[in-house]
Amino acid sequence: MVSNEIHKAYFARVKGDFRKCPGISKDTNELIVSNMIYCVSNIDAFWECADKEDLKFEYKTKAKESITRFKFKFYDEESN
């Protein structure tokens, strides 16, 4: 059976232990974030998120609304 659905998975290295964020599901270790996202550096592949009212002036026209679902896989306490 062929499905027309496409799923993508990205692995990201994040600073800090996001499992401590408010709103994370204790059952699934999943966090859903609704925020504005914008590219700080294409060369370094560095992106940031901010609430709409907290966006820096230079990113107000470039930022896009984003809903991201994070699921915890591994945390290295030593390197944070």
Backbone as CSV, one residue per row, in Angstrom:
resi,resn,N_x,N_y,N_z,CA_x,CA_y,CA_z,C_x,C_y,C_z
1,MET,0.839,-1.178,0.000,0.000,0.000,0.000,0.887,1.246,0.000
2,VAL,0.607,2.185,-0.881,1.401,3.412,-1.019,0.690,4.549,-0.294
3,SER,1.469,5.311,0.468,0.922,6.451,1.201,1.436,7.750,0.589
4,ASN,0.612,8.769,0.597,1.014,10.071,0.070,1.562,10.991,1.160
5,GLU,1.821,10.465,2.336,2.321,11.276,3.427,3.845,11.275,3.448
6,ILE,4.402,12.415,3.810,5.845,12.552,3.948,6.137,12.985,5.375
7,HIS,7.083,12.330,5.991,7.502,12.681,7.343,8.994,12.948,7.319
8,LYS,9.413,13.980,8.015,10.833,14.297,8.125,11.217,14.319,9.592
9,ALA,12.412,13.881,9.858,12.941,13.937,11.218,14.289,14.636,11.162
10,TYR,14.480,15.582,12.037,15.739,16.302,12.133,16.295,16.102,13.535
11,PHE,17.580,15.920,13.614,18.233,15.834,14.911,18.987,17.134,15.121
12,ALA,18.821,17.717,16.292,19.463,18.990,16.592,20.174,18.908,17.931
13,ARG,21.270,19.571,17.997,21.970,19.693,19.270,21.491,20.991,19.903
14,VAL,20.977,20.882,21.111,20.390,22.028,21.786,21.151,22.319,23.068
15,LYS,21.271,23.587,23.398,21.953,23.962,24.634,20.979,23.854,25.802
16,GLY,21.367,23.117,26.810,20.521,22.948,27.987,19.643,21.706,27.877
17,ASP,18.977,21.396,28.969,18.093,20.234,29.029,16.657,20.722,28.873
18,PHE,16.106,20.638,27.668,14.782,21.204,27.425,13.667,20.425,28.110
19,ARG,13.995,19.278,28.699,12.974,18.535,29.442,12.519,19.303,30.682
20,LYS,13.278,20.328,31.063,12.913,21.155,32.215,11.981,22.303,31.824
21,CYS,11.686,22.445,30.539,10.811,23.524,30.069,9.377,23.284,30.525
22,PRO,8.659,24.371,30.845,7.235,24.190,31.162,6.491,23.729,29.907
23,GLY,5.538,22.868,30.069,4.737,22.414,28.935,5.183,21.097,28.336
24,ILE,6.277,20.530,28.823,6.722,19.258,28.257,5.874,18.120,28.828
25,SER,5.514,17.198,27.965,4.725,16.048,28.386,5.623,15.069,29.141
26,LYS,5.265,14.762,30.345,6.057,13.818,31.151,5.904,12.385,30.636
27,ASP,4.809,12.117,29.926,4.571,10.763,29.406,5.399,10.470,28.164
28,THR,5.502,11.447,27.260,6.155,11.196,25.973,7.488,11.915,25.818
29,ASN,7.893,12.734,26.811,9.087,13.574,26.686,9.028,14.438,25.437
30,GLU,7.845,14.937,25.138,7.633,15.745,23.940,7.245,17.162,24.337
31,LEU,7.788,18.123,23.621,7.502,19.533,23.854,7.074,20.154,22.545
32,ILE,5.972,20.878,22.560,5.496,21.572,21.366,5.680,23.060,21.602
33,VAL,6.427,23.709,20.706,6.739,25.125,20.843,6.130,25.882,19.666
34,SER,5.386,26.921,19.982,4.837,27.808,18.967,5.519,29.152,19.139
35,ASN,6.332,29.533,18.169,7.159,30.722,18.285,7.472,31.293,16.917
36,MET,8.136,32.418,16.901,8.665,32.980,15.667,10.085,32.449,15.512
37,ILE,10.459,32.070,14.296,11.799,31.539,14.045,12.456,32.385,12.960
38,TYR,13.770,32.602,13.108,14.490,33.406,12.122,15.948,32.972,12.064
39,CYS,16.540,33.173,10.901,17.924,32.773,10.671,18.860,33.905,11.093
40,VAL,19.787,33.589,11.972,20.782,34.554,12.423,22.002,34.493,11.499
41,SER,22.390,33.272,11.083,23.553,33.107,10.215,23.371,31.903,9.300
42,ASN,23.308,32.161,7.996,23.248,31.062,7.025,24.563,30.287,6.989
43,ILE,25.655,30.975,7.167,26.967,30.337,7.117,27.131,29.328,8.249
44,ASP,26.716,29.712,9.450,26.857,28.834,10.612,25.623,27.968,10.854
45,ALA,24.606,28.112,10.014,23.337,27.389,10.181,22.793,27.603,11.591
46,PHE,22.728,28.870,11.994,22.299,29.241,13.340,20.954,29.943,13.295
47,TRP,19.978,29.374,13.971,18.621,29.918,14.016,18.245,30.237,15.446
48,GLU,17.347,31.182,15.617,16.840,31.526,16.942,15.323,31.589,16.899
49,CYS,14.729,31.447,18.079,13.288,31.573,18.245,13.015,32.672,19.261
50,ALA,11.873,33.317,19.109,11.470,34.341,20.082,9.963,34.513,20.005
51,ASP,9.390,35.002,21.087,7.987,35.392,21.056,7.853,36.602,20.143
52,LYS,6.695,36.773,19.536,6.479,37.850,18.578,6.853,39.221,19.152
53,GLU,6.460,39.467,20.399,6.736,40.777,21.008,8.197,40.950,21.423
54,ASP,8.976,39.867,21.455,10.381,39.946,21.866,11.362,39.910,20.700
55,LEU,10.857,39.925,19.457,11.739,39.861,18.289,12.633,41.088,18.210
56,LYS,13.890,40.860,17.864,14.806,41.969,17.623,14.347,42.697,16.354
57,PHE,14.535,44.009,16.314,14.036,44.830,15.208,14.493,44.315,13.841
58,GLU,15.773,43.937,13.725,16.316,43.534,12.424,15.737,42.222,11.891
59,TYR,15.015,41.458,12.747,14.446,40.185,12.307,12.921,40.224,12.170
60,LYS,12.305,41.357,12.478,10.843,41.438,12.468,10.236,41.101,11.106
61,THR,10.882,41.482,10.013,10.334,41.211,8.682,10.725,39.827,8.157
62,LYS,11.744,39.211,8.754,12.233,37.922,8.271,11.659,36.729,9.046
63,ALA,11.221,36.973,10.259,10.758,35.877,11.124,9.451,35.288,10.611
64,LYS,9.306,33.988,10.813,8.096,33.278,10.396,7.528,32.515,11.579
65,GLU,6.213,32.386,11.594,5.584,31.599,12.646,5.950,30.131,12.459
66,SER,6.186,29.472,13.574,6.623,28.088,13.509,6.051,27.296,14.676
67,ILE,5.608,26.113,14.385,5.208,25.166,15.425,6.152,23.982,15.296
68,THR,6.882,23.732,16.367,7.891,22.681,16.342,7.616,21.683,17.451
69,ARG,7.723,20.426,17.107,7.526,19.343,18.072,8.892,18.716,18.344
70,PHE,9.339,18.829,19.593,10.608,18.256,20.020,10.337,16.980,20.795
71,LYS,11.154,15.980,20.569,11.067,14.759,21.358,12.468,14.424,21.850
72,PHE,12.589,14.272,23.152,13.882,14.008,23.773,14.453,12.669,23.326
73,LYS,15.728,12.671,22.947,16.428,11.438,22.585,17.595,11.165,23.522
74,PHE,18.426,12.188,23.760,19.638,11.983,24.554,20.103,13.316,25.121
75,TYR,20.586,13.307,26.347,21.149,14.507,26.968,22.518,14.181,27.533
76,ASP,23.530,14.937,27.106,24.887,14.766,27.611,25.147,15.846,28.657
77,GLU,25.005,15.479,29.906,25.130,16.442,31.002,26.510,17.107,31.034
78,GLU,27.533,16.378,30.624,28.893,16.896,30.679,29.097,18.096,29.729
79,SER,28.573,18.013,28.520,28.761,19.104,27.555,27.586,20.091,27.542
80,ASN,26.470,19.706,28.209,25.278,20.539,28.295,24.825,20.957,26.921
